[in-house]
Amino acid sequence: MRPVGSKYLLEEPLGRGATGTVWRARQRETAGAEAAV
């Protein structure tokens, strides 16, 4: 896992497009709730 700022830990890429990548992430402060970043 890779930290992003102080809020998210990136787990794996979900998709890629012309302008960026969407990652599956876990929120650090909400007991590991999943998020897409």
PDB file of N, CA, C and O in Angstrom:
ATOM      1  N   MET A   1       0.829  -1.186   0.000  1.00  0.00           N
ATOM      2  CA  MET A   1       0.000   0.000   0.000  1.00  0.00           C
ATOM      3  C   MET A   1       0.869   1.244   0.000  1.00  0.00           C
ATOM      4  O   MET A   1       1.974   1.252   0.543  1.00  0.00           O
ATOM      5  N   ARG A   2       0.356   2.280  -0.612  1.00  0.00           N
ATOM      6  CA  ARG A   2       1.096   3.527  -0.769  1.00  0.00           C
ATOM      7  C   ARG A   2       0.268   4.678  -0.197  1.00  0.00           C
ATOM      8  O   ARG A   2      -0.885   4.849  -0.593  1.00  0.00           O
ATOM      9  N   PRO A   3       0.825   5.474   0.727  1.00  0.00           N
ATOM     10  CA  PRO A   3       0.057   6.577   1.304  1.00  0.00           C
ATOM     11  C   PRO A   3      -0.160   7.715   0.316  1.00  0.00           C
ATOM     12  O   PRO A   3       0.715   8.024  -0.493  1.00  0.00           O
ATOM     13  N   VAL A   4      -1.340   8.337   0.391  1.00  0.00           N
ATOM     14  CA  VAL A   4      -1.660   9.532  -0.394  1.00  0.00           C
ATOM     15  C   VAL A   4      -2.094  10.588   0.608  1.00  0.00           C
ATOM     16  O   VAL A   4      -3.166  10.485   1.204  1.00  0.00           O
ATOM     17  N   GLY A   5      -1.263  11.598   0.790  1.00  0.00           N
ATOM     18  CA  GLY A   5      -1.564  12.596   1.816  1.00  0.00           C
ATOM     19  C   GLY A   5      -1.665  11.911   3.162  1.00  0.00           C
ATOM     20  O   GLY A   5      -0.937  10.955   3.429  1.00  0.00           O
ATOM     21  N   SER A   6      -2.549  12.383   4.004  1.00  0.00           N
ATOM     22  CA  SER A   6      -2.709  11.759   5.315  1.00  0.00           C
ATOM     23  C   SER A   6      -4.022  11.003   5.425  1.00  0.00           C
ATOM     24  O   SER A   6      -4.338  10.478   6.493  1.00  0.00           O
ATOM     25  N   LYS A   7      -4.798  10.935   4.338  1.00  0.00           N
ATOM     26  CA  LYS A   7      -6.141  10.364   4.419  1.00  0.00           C
ATOM     27  C   LYS A   7      -6.280   8.963   3.824  1.00  0.00           C
ATOM     28  O   LYS A   7      -7.049   8.159   4.351  1.00  0.00           O
ATOM     29  N   TYR A   8      -5.563   8.645   2.746  1.00  0.00           N
ATOM     30  CA  TYR A   8      -5.783   7.390   2.028  1.00  0.00           C
ATOM     31  C   TYR A   8      -4.521   6.554   1.892  1.00  0.00           C
ATOM     32  O   TYR A   8      -3.407   7.077   1.864  1.00  0.00           O
ATOM     33  N   LEU A   9      -4.722   5.240   1.808  1.00  0.00           N
ATOM     34  CA  LEU A   9      -3.673   4.293   1.436  1.00  0.00           C
ATOM     35  C   LEU A   9      -4.118   3.626   0.140  1.00  0.00           C
ATOM     36  O   LEU A   9      -5.167   2.982   0.111  1.00  0.00           O
ATOM     37  N   LEU A  10      -3.342   3.770  -0.931  1.00  0.00           N
ATOM     38  CA  LEU A  10      -3.696   3.171  -2.215  1.00  0.00           C
ATOM     39  C   LEU A  10      -3.411   1.681  -2.187  1.00  0.00           C
ATOM     40  O   LEU A  10      -2.357   1.254  -1.714  1.00  0.00           O
ATOM     41  N   GLU A  11      -4.356   0.882  -2.697  1.00  0.00           N
ATOM     42  CA  GLU A  11      -4.191  -0.568  -2.735  1.00  0.00           C
ATOM     43  C   GLU A  11      -3.859  -1.077  -4.132  1.00  0.00           C
ATOM     44  O   GLU A  11      -2.860  -1.772  -4.315  1.00  0.00           O
ATOM     45  N   GLU A  12      -4.688  -0.736  -5.122  1.00  0.00           N
ATOM     46  CA  GLU A  12      -4.455  -1.216  -6.484  1.00  0.00           C
ATOM     47  C   GLU A  12      -5.184  -0.326  -7.477  1.00  0.00           C
ATOM     48  O   GLU A  12      -6.204   0.274  -7.137  1.00  0.00           O
ATOM     49  N   PRO A  13      -4.674  -0.233  -8.699  1.00  0.00           N
ATOM     50  CA  PRO A  13      -5.375   0.552  -9.712  1.00  0.00           C
ATOM     51  C   PRO A  13      -6.637  -0.177 -10.173  1.00  0.00           C
ATOM     52  O   PRO A  13      -6.625  -1.394 -10.361  1.00  0.00           O
ATOM     53  N   LEU A  14      -7.728   0.576 -10.355  1.00  0.00           N
ATOM     54  CA  LEU A  14      -8.984   0.006 -10.840  1.00  0.00           C
ATOM     55  C   LEU A  14      -9.175   0.244 -12.332  1.00  0.00           C
ATOM     56  O   LEU A  14      -9.790  -0.569 -13.022  1.00  0.00           O
ATOM     57  N   GLY A  15      -8.648   1.355 -12.828  1.00  0.00           N
ATOM     58  CA  GLY A  15      -8.793   1.669 -14.242  1.00  0.00           C
ATOM     59  C   GLY A  15      -7.909   2.835 -14.635  1.00  0.00           C
ATOM     60  O   GLY A  15      -7.497   3.636 -13.796  1.00  0.00           O
ATOM     61  N   ARG A  16      -7.622   2.915 -15.937  1.00  0.00           N
ATOM     62  CA  ARG A  16      -6.786   3.998 -16.457  1.00  0.00           C
ATOM     63  C   ARG A  16      -7.478   4.612 -17.650  1.00  0.00           C
ATOM     64  O   ARG A  16      -8.171   3.934 -18.408  1.00  0.00           O
ATOM     65  N   GLY A  17      -7.279   5.913 -17.805  1.00  0.00           N
ATOM     66  CA  GLY A  17      -7.845   6.623 -18.943  1.00  0.00           C
ATOM     67  C   GLY A  17      -6.877   7.673 -19.441  1.00  0.00           C
ATOM     68  O   GLY A  17      -5.715   7.705 -19.034  1.00  0.00           O
ATOM     69  N   ALA A  18      -7.355   8.526 -20.316  1.00  0.00           N
ATOM     70  CA  ALA A  18      -6.503   9.545 -20.928  1.00  0.00           C
ATOM     71  C   ALA A  18      -6.009  10.583 -19.931  1.00  0.00           C
ATOM     72  O   ALA A  18      -4.937  11.158 -20.116  1.00  0.00           O
ATOM     73  N   THR A  19      -6.778  10.827 -18.876  1.00  0.00           N
ATOM     74  CA  THR A  19      -6.394  11.898 -17.948  1.00  0.00           C
ATOM     75  C   THR A  19      -5.971  11.415 -16.568  1.00  0.00           C
ATOM     76  O   THR A  19      -5.646  12.240 -15.714  1.00  0.00           O
ATOM     77  N   GLY A  20      -5.964  10.111 -16.319  1.00  0.00           N
ATOM     78  CA  GLY A  20      -5.514   9.669 -15.001  1.00  0.00           C
ATOM     79  C   GLY A  20      -5.842   8.217 -14.709  1.00  0.00           C
ATOM     80  O   GLY A  20      -6.270   7.468 -15.587  1.00  0.00           O
ATOM     81  N   THR A  21      -5.633   7.834 -13.450  1.00  0.00           N
ATOM     82  CA  THR A  21      -5.858   6.481 -12.964  1.00  0.00           C
ATOM     83  C   THR A  21      -6.759   6.537 -11.745  1.00  0.00           C
ATOM     84  O   THR A  21      -6.607   7.414 -10.894  1.00  0.00           O
ATOM     85  N   VAL A  22      -7.706   5.593 -11.656  1.00  0.00           N
ATOM     86  CA  VAL A  22      -8.568   5.467 -10.477  1.00  0.00           C
ATOM     87  C   VAL A  22      -8.032   4.309  -9.652  1.00  0.00           C
ATOM     88  O   VAL A  22      -7.783   3.221 -10.171  1.00  0.00           O
ATOM     89  N   TRP A  23      -7.855   4.561  -8.349  1.00  0.00           N
ATOM     90  CA  TRP A  23      -7.283   3.566  -7.439  1.00  0.00           C
ATOM     91  C   TRP A  23      -8.293   3.124  -6.392  1.00  0.00           C
ATOM     92  O   TRP A  23      -9.128   3.912  -5.946  1.00  0.00           O
ATOM     93  N   ARG A  24      -8.208   1.840  -5.999  1.00  0.00           N
ATOM     94  CA  ARG A  24      -8.913   1.371  -4.806  1.00  0.00           C
ATOM     95  C   ARG A  24      -8.055   1.804  -3.629  1.00  0.00           C
ATOM     96  O   ARG A  24      -6.843   1.587  -3.621  1.00  0.00           O
ATOM     97  N   ALA A  25      -8.684   2.412  -2.643  1.00  0.00           N
ATOM     98  CA  ALA A  25      -7.938   2.939  -1.503  1.00  0.00           C
ATOM     99  C   ALA A  25      -8.674   2.626  -0.208  1.00  0.00           C
ATOM    100  O   ALA A  25      -9.849   2.257  -0.221  1.00  0.00           O
ATOM    101  N   ARG A  26      -7.984   2.773   0.888  1.00  0.00           N
ATOM    102  CA  ARG A  26      -8.568   2.643   2.228  1.00  0.00           C
ATOM    103  C   ARG A  26      -8.380   3.959   2.955  1.00  0.00           C
ATOM    104  O   ARG A  26      -7.304   4.555   2.910  1.00  0.00           O
ATOM    105  N   GLN A  27      -9.428   4.411   3.625  1.00  0.00           N
ATOM    106  CA  GLN A  27      -9.326   5.623   4.426  1.00  0.00           C
ATOM    107  C   GLN A  27      -8.659   5.271   5.747  1.00  0.00           C
ATOM    108  O   GLN A  27      -9.024   4.290   6.395  1.00  0.00           O
ATOM    109  N   ARG A  28      -7.693   6.067   6.135  1.00  0.00           N
ATOM    110  CA  ARG A  28      -6.952   5.785   7.369  1.00  0.00           C
ATOM    111  C   ARG A  28      -7.785   6.014   8.619  1.00  0.00           C
ATOM    112  O   ARG A  28      -7.722   5.216   9.554  1.00  0.00           O
ATOM    113  N   GLU A  29      -8.572   7.100   8.654  1.00  0.00           N
ATOM    114  CA  GLU A  29      -9.230   7.476   9.905  1.00  0.00           C
ATOM    115  C   GLU A  29     -10.614   6.881  10.103  1.00  0.00           C
ATOM    116  O   GLU A  29     -11.213   7.105  11.155  1.00  0.00           O
ATOM    117  N   THR A  30     -11.156   6.130   9.139  1.00  0.00           N
ATOM    118  CA  THR A  30     -12.495   5.556   9.308  1.00  0.00           C
ATOM    119  C   THR A  30     -12.442   4.033   9.329  1.00  0.00           C
ATOM    120  O   THR A  30     -13.232   3.366   8.661  1.00  0.00           O
ATOM    121  N   ALA A  31     -11.541   3.510  10.073  1.00  0.00           N
ATOM    122  CA  ALA A  31     -11.394   2.060  10.257  1.00  0.00           C
ATOM    123  C   ALA A  31     -11.274   1.304   8.939  1.00  0.00           C
ATOM    124  O   ALA A  31     -11.799   0.199   8.798  1.00  0.00           O
ATOM    125  N   GLY A  32     -10.584   1.901   7.980  1.00  0.00           N
ATOM    126  CA  GLY A  32     -10.299   1.208   6.735  1.00  0.00           C
ATOM    127  C   GLY A  32     -11.427   1.157   5.728  1.00  0.00           C
ATOM    128  O   GLY A  32     -11.463   0.242   4.905  1.00  0.00           O
ATOM    129  N   ALA A  33     -12.356   2.109   5.762  1.00  0.00           N
ATOM    130  CA  ALA A  33     -13.438   2.126   4.775  1.00  0.00           C
ATOM    131  C   ALA A  33     -12.851   2.228   3.370  1.00  0.00           C
ATOM    132  O   ALA A  33     -11.884   2.957   3.147  1.00  0.00           O
ATOM    133  N   GLU A  34     -13.446   1.489   2.415  1.00  0.00           N
ATOM    134  CA  GLU A  34     -12.964   1.527   1.035  1.00  0.00           C
ATOM    135  C   GLU A  34     -13.400   2.811   0.344  1.00  0.00           C
ATOM    136  O   GLU A  34     -14.451   3.375   0.647  1.00  0.00           O
ATOM    137  N   ALA A  35     -12.568   3.259  -0.594  1.00  0.00           N
ATOM    138  CA  ALA A  35     -12.871   4.452  -1.383  1.00  0.00           C
ATOM    139  C   ALA A  35     -12.224   4.301  -2.749  1.00  0.00           C
ATOM    140  O   ALA A  35     -11.282   3.526  -2.916  1.00  0.00           O
ATOM    141  N   ALA A  36     -12.732   5.045  -3.726  1.00  0.00           N
ATOM    142  CA  ALA A  36     -12.100   5.134  -5.043  1.00  0.00           C
ATOM    143  C   ALA A  36     -11.487   6.521  -5.147  1.00  0.00           C
ATOM    144  O   ALA A  36     -12.168   7.525  -4.933  1.00  0.00           O
ATOM    145  N   VAL A  37     -10.201   6.577  -5.475  1.00  0.00           N
ATOM    146  CA  VAL A  37      -9.482   7.855  -5.544  1.00  0.00           C
ATOM    147  C   VAL A  37      -8.910   8.008  -6.932  1.00  0.00           C
ATOM    148  O   VAL A  37      -8.260   9.012  -7.224  1.00  0.00           O
TER     149      VAL A  37
END
